[in-house]
């Protein structure tokens, strides 16, 4: 089994379950045209985020890491009518592209996109009383995942679902000697999970269009 097979299977699933969509295709195209990294979720992962939001009947969503707004659109499509989504993006260039994509998707009045370090934005969100959130998606720099997770817990209620992306690191997460900052951040996050009685959590390895990776799914008890 290799990347070609994984991509072929993902394309097969997407063709049947998440066929080409002009809004989402434009979001991906504009992200690429802006020279931004190709690290958005895949169509099947985006559909999963939408389904999770639908299952939770989410009215409030927090996303940490917007990039070009591709995952933001999927999440917004899964919210209940009248819902609000706050998304945080450090890079202004990325935020400008994301804002245009979100507007094209019809969610300009639904999504609150904030520019700046998430660790600066999160205390402001708390002070504004914007939480608690029904669903929180963490897909930003991995070395700060432990801090993002701490904030996610502060902004949660019983039943909140927290999804953390890119936790497998091509298998490097199992390497206790790794000195990679991203891997160390992910491992610290799992160390926190293992001693946090307030949550029930799992981690799933995945293969597909995005290669070999995975995510952690956490529910606040």
C-alpha positions as CSV (number, residue, x, y, z in Angstrom):
1,X,0.0,0.0,0.0
2,X,1.3,3.4,-0.9
3,X,0.4,7.1,-1.4
4,X,-1.0,6.5,-4.9
5,X,-3.5,3.9,-3.7
6,X,-4.5,6.1,-0.7
7,X,-5.1,9.0,-3.0
8,X,-7.0,6.9,-5.5
9,X,-9.4,5.6,-2.8
10,X,-9.9,9.0,-1.4
11,X,-10.7,10.3,-4.8
12,X,-13.2,7.5,-5.3
13,X,-15.0,8.2,-2.0
14,X,-15.0,12.0,-2.7
15,X,-16.4,11.5,-6.1
16,X,-19.4,9.7,-4.7
17,X,-19.9,11.4,-1.3
18,X,-18.4,14.9,-1.7
19,X,-18.4,15.6,-5.4
20,X,-16.8,18.7,-6.9
21,X,-18.3,21.9,-5.4
22,X,-17.6,25.3,-7.0
23,X,-17.4,27.1,-3.7
24,X,-14.9,24.7,-2.1
25,X,-13.0,24.3,-5.3
26,X,-12.6,28.0,-5.5
27,X,-11.4,28.1,-1.9
28,X,-8.7,25.6,-2.6
29,X,-7.7,27.3,-5.9
30,X,-7.3,30.7,-4.3
31,X,-5.3,29.2,-1.4
32,X,-2.9,27.6,-3.9
33,X,-2.7,30.8,-6.0
34,X,-1.7,32.8,-2.9
35,X,1.2,30.4,-2.4
36,X,-0.1,29.1,0.9
37,X,0.9,25.6,2.0
38,X,-1.2,22.7,0.8
39,X,-2.2,21.6,4.3
40,X,-6.0,22.1,4.3
41,X,-8.1,19.1,5.3
42,X,-9.1,16.7,2.5
43,X,-12.7,16.7,1.1
44,X,-13.5,13.6,3.1
45,X,-12.0,15.1,6.2
46,X,-14.0,18.3,5.6
47,X,-17.2,16.2,5.2
48,X,-16.4,14.5,8.5
49,X,-16.2,17.9,10.2
50,X,-19.5,18.9,8.7
51,X,-21.1,15.7,9.9
52,X,-19.7,16.1,13.4
53,X,-21.1,19.6,13.5
54,X,-24.5,18.4,12.3
55,X,-24.5,15.5,14.8
56,X,-23.9,17.9,17.6
57,X,-26.4,20.3,16.3
58,X,-23.7,22.8,16.9
59,X,-24.7,26.5,17.3
60,X,-21.2,27.7,18.3
61,X,-17.9,26.5,16.8
62,X,-14.3,27.6,17.4
63,X,-11.6,26.9,14.9
64,X,-7.9,27.5,15.7
65,X,-6.1,27.8,12.4
66,X,-8.0,29.1,9.4
67,X,-5.5,29.0,6.6
68,X,-7.6,29.7,3.4
69,X,-11.0,29.0,5.0
70,X,-11.6,25.6,3.4
71,X,-12.3,23.7,6.7
72,X,-14.1,26.8,8.0
73,X,-16.7,26.5,5.2
74,X,-17.2,22.8,5.9
75,X,-17.8,23.5,9.6
76,X,-20.1,26.4,8.8
77,X,-22.2,24.2,6.6
78,X,-22.7,21.8,9.5
79,X,-23.9,24.4,12.0
80,X,-27.6,24.8,12.8
81,X,-29.4,27.9,11.6
82,X,-28.4,30.9,13.6
83,X,-25.1,29.5,14.6
84,X,-21.8,31.4,14.9
85,X,-18.3,30.3,14.1
86,X,-15.1,32.0,15.4
87,X,-12.0,31.2,13.5
88,X,-8.4,32.3,14.4
89,X,-5.6,32.9,11.9
90,X,-2.2,34.3,12.7
91,X,-1.1,35.4,9.2
92,X,-3.0,38.4,7.7
93,X,-2.2,37.2,4.2
94,X,-3.9,33.9,4.9
95,X,-6.8,35.7,6.6
96,X,-7.4,37.9,3.6
97,X,-7.7,34.9,1.3
98,X,-9.9,33.1,3.8
99,X,-12.2,36.1,4.2
100,X,-12.8,36.2,0.5
101,X,-13.5,32.5,0.4
102,X,-15.9,32.6,3.4
103,X,-17.8,35.5,1.8
104,X,-18.1,33.7,-1.5
105,X,-19.5,30.7,0.4
106,X,-22.2,32.9,1.9
107,X,-21.0,32.9,5.5
108,X,-19.7,36.4,5.9
109,X,-22.4,37.1,8.5
110,X,-21.9,33.8,10.3
111,X,-18.1,33.6,10.6
112,X,-16.0,35.9,12.9
113,X,-12.5,35.7,11.6
114,X,-9.9,37.1,13.9
115,X,-6.3,37.9,12.9
116,X,-3.3,37.4,15.3
117,X,-1.8,34.9,17.5
118,X,-4.4,32.5,18.8
119,X,-2.8,32.7,22.3
120,X,-3.6,36.4,22.2
121,X,-7.1,36.0,20.7
122,X,-8.3,33.2,23.0
123,X,-8.2,35.3,26.3
124,X,-10.1,38.0,24.5
125,X,-12.8,35.5,23.4
126,X,-13.1,34.3,27.0
127,X,-13.4,37.9,28.3
128,X,-16.1,38.7,25.7
129,X,-18.1,35.7,27.0
130,X,-18.1,34.1,23.5
131,X,-18.0,30.6,24.9
132,X,-18.7,27.9,25.6
133,X,-18.5,26.3,22.2
134,X,-20.2,23.1,21.0
135,X,-17.3,22.1,18.7
136,X,-13.7,23.1,18.7
137,X,-11.3,22.3,15.8
138,X,-7.6,22.7,16.5
139,X,-5.5,22.8,13.3
140,X,-2.7,25.2,13.9
141,X,1.0,25.0,14.9
142,X,1.6,21.8,16.7
143,X,4.1,23.0,19.3
144,X,1.3,25.0,20.9
145,X,-1.3,22.3,20.9
146,X,-1.1,21.8,24.7
147,X,-1.9,25.5,25.3
148,X,-4.7,25.5,22.7
149,X,-6.1,22.4,24.4
150,X,-6.1,24.1,27.8
151,X,-8.0,27.0,26.3
152,X,-10.4,24.7,24.5
153,X,-11.3,23.2,27.9
154,X,-11.9,26.6,29.4
155,X,-14.2,27.4,26.5
156,X,-16.1,24.1,26.6
157,X,-19.2,22.8,28.3
158,X,-20.2,19.2,29.1
159,X,-20.6,17.5,25.7
160,X,-18.3,19.8,23.8
161,X,-16.3,17.9,21.1
162,X,-12.7,18.9,20.5
163,X,-10.9,17.7,17.4
164,X,-7.1,18.0,17.1
165,X,-5.7,17.4,13.6
166,X,-2.3,16.1,12.4
167,X,-1.4,14.2,15.6
168,X,0.4,11.2,14.0
169,X,3.2,13.1,12.4
170,X,4.0,10.3,9.9
171,X,4.4,8.0,12.9
172,X,6.9,10.2,14.6
173,X,4.5,10.7,17.5
174,X,5.6,7.3,18.8
175,X,9.3,8.3,18.9
176,X,10.1,9.1,22.5
177,X,13.5,10.6,21.4
178,X,12.2,12.9,18.7
179,X,13.4,16.5,19.1
180,X,11.0,17.9,16.5
181,X,9.0,20.8,18.1
182,X,5.8,19.7,16.5
183,X,6.1,16.1,17.6
184,X,7.0,17.2,21.1
185,X,4.0,19.4,21.2
186,X,1.7,16.6,20.1
187,X,3.2,14.2,22.6
188,X,2.7,16.8,25.4
189,X,-0.9,17.1,24.4
190,X,-1.4,13.3,24.7
191,X,0.4,13.3,28.1
192,X,-2.2,15.9,29.2
193,X,-5.1,13.8,27.8
194,X,-3.9,10.8,29.7
195,X,-4.2,12.5,33.1
196,X,-7.3,14.7,32.4
197,X,-10.3,13.1,34.0
198,X,-12.6,15.7,32.6
199,X,-12.5,14.2,29.1
200,X,-13.0,11.0,27.2
201,X,-10.6,10.8,24.2
202,X,-9.4,8.7,21.4
203,X,-6.9,9.0,18.5
204,X,-7.3,7.7,15.0
205,X,-4.6,7.0,12.4
206,X,-5.6,7.8,8.9
207,X,-4.3,7.4,5.3
208,X,-5.6,9.2,2.2
209,X,-5.1,12.2,0.1
210,X,-3.2,13.9,2.9
211,X,-0.8,10.9,3.4
212,X,-0.3,9.1,6.7
213,X,-1.6,11.1,9.6
214,X,-4.5,11.1,12.1
215,X,-6.5,13.1,14.6
216,X,-7.6,13.0,18.2
217,X,-11.3,13.2,19.1
218,X,-12.1,14.5,22.6
219,X,-15.5,14.9,24.4
220,X,-15.8,16.9,27.6
221,X,-17.5,14.8,30.2
